[in-house]
């Protein structure tokens, strides 16, 4: 997502930076291209118009015209205005009120409500909450079964709904059941339709009036662009939603919904779905997304991902080993496992500032299975071999390759890379280990 918009904006800024001094004329020409880039990204035309007007007012002001680096100042202004456009800062869920509090998820059919309900349960449990799942979509038996399966997978209790029950009654009884189960947060997966209709809205209003949810979240498909904005307006008018979850942000979407919803509806985007896995729901940070769009990376999210998977005690132990040049193949494998938990390699690399502007990175095909192969190879070694790779002879390499379902060349390449890493560690140890941070991979 945002690749085309990022590339277009980067091209505009390069031209602006090429001018030693900016004039009103070349600023206007640059902003005209920015406006076209926003419209092509499916940003609402009113939002694009107001955005350009705000940037232009500041760009023609003294902070740019008198600056020694006017091009850089324009980039900063665009970054500030993009952040403001999307809401300035992350807004968390409203979970106030008597327990159990209710969070009502609404949206059209196919927007990803049921999966998002499961993802939200994972997110809340990390915060120490005890969620309770409520399948209230009686029109799609598959939705009830899907949520029940997710509940079993996550070991989260699910209300035993069935297709003959009234959705309002389900939500009312589920609240009592959640209370008895000692749960503090009720997640209501309501019914969707292929399009907005009165019957749908009437049912949702009745559920809202019955359970008085502390939060109503609209789940909208990011790939629908401006349609997502129109859908948000309709649901907000009927229900007064508290915020939006944009699903499928990892898909081939142009980004118009993310850049338009807050400005048009006044309601914040609270979460974004960045993958199909249940742990791939992230709080929405406007400032980080703005930086990412402008090719500045997203270091804070990268750090948070690392912190969520790195065990502090193991990190301290690893640091001691690195200082003594005792980094074994087993340690190597453990680091690989931690990186895999953080998500897609290409996504992680994209969070590093400047990487999105590197030509080789744009065309790079990351083999996500490479880490799986490395893990399989190391697992096929004996504990002694993981500690001392020098004892692995030719016949053992063949057996390790067979045992891991790989080729001898793969085993050879891993051992060669590991040897190079160890040489680098020894060199760094001689010059001081300042280059290593806790839990960081030394390669």
N, C-alpha and C positions, 0 to 999 in steps of 0.2 A: 504494500500500500504506500502511496505518496511518492513512489519512485519517479513518475513522470513530473509531478509538481516540483519535487526537489531538484530534478535536472533542469527544468525551465527556470526556476528561481536562481539556481547557481549560475546559469548562463547570463541572466540579467545582471547579477551582482558583479560578475567578472567584467562586464562592459563598464559598469559604474566605477569600479575600482581602477579601471584603465584610464579614467580621466583624472588628471592631476587636480583639477578644480571642478566642482560640480556647478552647473548652471540650472536655472529653472527649466530650460528646454530639455537638457539630457535627463533630468530627474523625471519630468513628465513622460518622456519617451520610455524610460525604464519602468515607470509605474503602469503605463499602458500595457506593457508586456506582462507585468505581474497580474494585472486584472484579467488578461486573456488566459493566463495560466490557471488562475483560480476558477474561472468559468469552465475551462476544460476539465478541471478536477471535480466538476459538478457541484461547486459551491453556489448557494442561492444568490441570484443576481443582486438582490438588495444588500446582502451581507458583503459581497464583493465590492459594490459601489461605496458603502459606508467605510469599509476597511481602507480602500484606496484614498478616500477623502481624509481619513485620520492620519495615514502615513504621509500623505502629501503636505498637510498642514505642518507636521513636525519636521519633515525633510527640508522644507523651504525656510525653516526657522534658523535661528542663530546657532543652535547646537550642531548643525551640519555645515552650514555655509562658512562658519569661522573655524571649523575643525581642521586639524592638520591631516586627518585621515577621513575625509567625507564619505568615501565608499563604505568604510567599516561602520561609520555612524548610521548609515542608511540600513545596513544589515541589522544593527542593534535595534533600530526603530521597528523594522519589520518583525523581528523576533518578539519585541515587547507587545506589539499590536496583535500578533497571532496568538500570543498567550492570553491577552485580555479578551480576545474574540471567543476563546474556548472556555473562559471562566476563571482565569488567573491562577486558581489553586484547586487542589483536590478537595472534594466535599464528601465526607464519610456518610455512611448510612445513619439514618435517624432511628435509634433503637430505644428511645425513651418511652416510659409508660409502664403500667403494671405488667408483670410477667405472667404468661409468656407474651412477648411482644410479637406482633404479626407483620411480616413483610409480604406484600402481595405483588406477584409478578404477572404482568399483562402484556399483550402484544398479539400480532397477527400469527396465523398458523404458519409454521416453517421458519419463524424468526429465531428459534433456538431457546424457547422458554424453559422447556423441561431440562435440557442439558445445563442451562444457566442456573437453574434451581439447585442442581447437584453441585455445580462449581461453587455457588454461593455457600452451600453447606460446608464445603471444604475450607473456604476462606474464613467463615465464622468460627469453625472449630479451631483453627490456628490461633484465633483470638481468645480462646477459652470458653466460647459459647457452646451451648448444647442445642443444636437445631433439631427440628421435627418437620419432616416432609409431608405435604398434603397434596395428593393428586385430586384436583378439582375439575379436571377436564373430562367430563363424563361422556362426551360425544366421540372421543377417540380412545377406545379401549387400549390401543397401543401406547398412548401417553401414560395411562395409569400403570401399565405393566413396565414401561421404561423407567418411571420414577421408582417403582418398587424394586426393580433390578439395581438401580443406582444406590438406593438405600442399603440393600444387602451388600453391595460392593464396598460402600463406605462405612458400613456398620452404624448407620443412622436410622432411627425409627421412622416408619412410614405409616400414615393412617390407612386402614384397610378399606379404601373406597371401591365402589363398583358402579357400573354404567347405569344402574336403575335408581341411583340415589340423586337427590336434589343437591346441586353444587353449594347452595347457601347452607343447607343442613350439614353437609360434609364439613364445611369450614367451622361451623358453630361447634359441632361435636368434636372435631379435631383439636380445638382449643382446650376443651375439657380433658381429652386424652393426653395432650402434651403436658398439661399441668400435673396430671397423675404420674406421668413418666419422668417428671423432674426436668423437663426441657424448658429452656428460657426463650427460644426463638422459633416462631412458626413460619415456615416458608410455603406460601400458597401458590401452587402452579395452576393458574386458571386457564379456561378454554380460550382458544383463538379461533379466528375465522379466516377464510381466504381473502376477505376484505371487510372493512368496517361496516357494521349494520346495527340497527336499533336494538335488536334482540340481544346481541352481544353486549352492547353498552349497558342495557338495562340489567342484565344478569350481573355484570361487574359492579354496577352501582349498588345492587342489593347485597352483594358479598361485602363491599366496602362498608355499607351502613350497618351490617350485622357484626363484623369483627373489628371495625374501627382500627385499621392497620396503622402502625406508626410510620410506615413507609410504603409507597406504591412505586414500583419500578417498572418502567416500560422497557421491554427487550426489543430492540430494533436491529434489523439486519443492515450492517454497514455497507453491504454491497448494493443496496437499493438506492444509495445516493440521496437526491433531493426528496424521493418518495418517503424516506425515513423521517425527514423533517415534517412533511405533511401528516404522516401517521402520528408523530409525536404531538402535533397541534391538536389533532382530533381526540386523542386519548386524554390529553391535558384538559381540554375543554369539558369533557364529560366527567373526568375523575379527579382532576387536580393532582397530577402525578408529582412525585417528589424528586424524581431523577430518571436518568436513562442508562441502560446497559447496551453498549454497541457490541453485538456479536459479529463474529467472522471478520474481525479486523486484520486477520492474517491472510485474508483472501485477496483476490485481484480487484480490489475496490479503489476508486479514485480519491476517496477521502472527503467528499463534499458533505456527508452527514456529520462527521466529526467537527468540521469547521463551521457548520451552519446552525446546528441544533440549539446551542445555548443562546446565540444571538436572536434567533427567531422565536423560540418558546420561552426563554428566560429560565429554563430548567437545566441543571447541570448534568453532564455525563459523569456518572459515578464509577462505572467499571467498563472495561473493555475485554472482550473475549479474544485471546490471541492464539488459539489453537483448539484442537478437539479434546485434548486430555483434560481431566477434571481439575488439575492444578493450574490450568492456563486461563485464569481470570485475574486480571490485574486492576488495581485502583487506577483511575484515570488522572494523570498529572498533565495539565495543559502546558506548563512550562517545559516539561521534558519532551512532549510531542512536538512543540514548536522548535526546540533545539534539534530534534531528529530530522524534521522537515528541512531545516536549513543546513543539514550536513554537519551539525556540531556534536552528533552522538547523543547517547543517553547514559552517562556514566553512573548516575544515581541508581537507576533501575538495575544496571549491571552489578553494582555493589550489593544491592538488596537481594538479588538472585543468589549471589555468592554467599552472603550471610545466612540465607535460608537453608543452604545445603551443607555448609562447612561446619563441622564439629570443632568447637574451640579447643578442646583438649587434644584432639588429634592434630589440629593445626600447630599447636605449641610443640607437640612431640615431633611432628614433621620438620619444624624449624630447627630443632636440636639436631636431627639427623642430617639435614642439609649442611649445617655448620661443620659437621664432622665428616662430610662427604660419604654418608652411609645411606644414600637414597637407593633402596632396592627396587627390583622389578615389581614386588608386591606393593610398595608405596606408589610406584608408577601407575599400577592398575587402579589402586584406590583413588588416585587423583582423576583418572579417566572416568570412573564411576560418578564422582562428584560433578564433573563437567557435564556428563550426560543428564544428570538431574536438573541442571540449570536451563536446559532447553536446546533448541536448534543451534548448531555451531554458527551457521550463517547469521542468525538473528543476534547471537552474542557478539560476533565480530562487527555487525552493523551498529552496535551500541558504542563502539570505540570512536571517539571524535576523529573526523576526517576520512574514515574508512569508506563512507558512501561516495566520496569523490575520487577514490582510486579506481582507475579504469579496470585493472586486473580483478578487483573485488567485484565489480558490477557483473563481469562475465564469468566469475568463478563458480564452478559447480562443486559444492561441498559434499563429500561422500560421508553421510551421517553414519554409515555402517562401519567405517574404518575403526571407530572406537570400540564397536562391538567385536570386531575381529581381534583387535589388540587384547581385549579382555579375555576372549576365548583362548588365545595363544598362551597368555600368562597363566591362565587357569589350568592349562594342559601340562604345565611344568611341575616338577616336584618342589616342595618347600625349599629344599637345598639349592635347586637351580635358580629359584627366584632370588635367593640371597646371594648366590655366586654364579653369575651367568657364564663365567669362563669355563666351567666344567661341562657346558653343553656342546657335545661333539656332533659330527655329521649325522650319525645314525639317530641320535636323540632328536636332532632338528627335524628329521623325517617323521619320527613318531609323534612329535609335538604337532607338526603340521597335520598329520592324519587325525590326531585326537581332537584338534580344534576345527577341522573342516576347512583348513586353509592350505596354502602352498608353501613349500620350503622357502621360496623367495620372500613371502610375507614374514616368515619367522626371521630370516636373515636381515630384512629391512628393519624390523623392530629392534633386534639386538644391536644393529649398527647405530640406529637413532639413540638408543639408550646409552651406548658407549660414548657418543658425542655429547649427550646431556651430562654425563658424569665428568667428562673432561672440562666442560664449561663450569660445572659446580666447583671443581677443584681450583680452577683459575680464579673464580670469584672469591673463593675462600682465602686464597693467598692475598687478594686485594681488598678483602672485607666483604661482608654479606649484605651491604646496604641495598643491593639490587633486589633482594628477596623480601616479599611481604608475607605475613602469616597466611598459610593456606593457598599461596599462589603456586601455579605450576612453573617450574624452572625451565620452560621451553616455549 
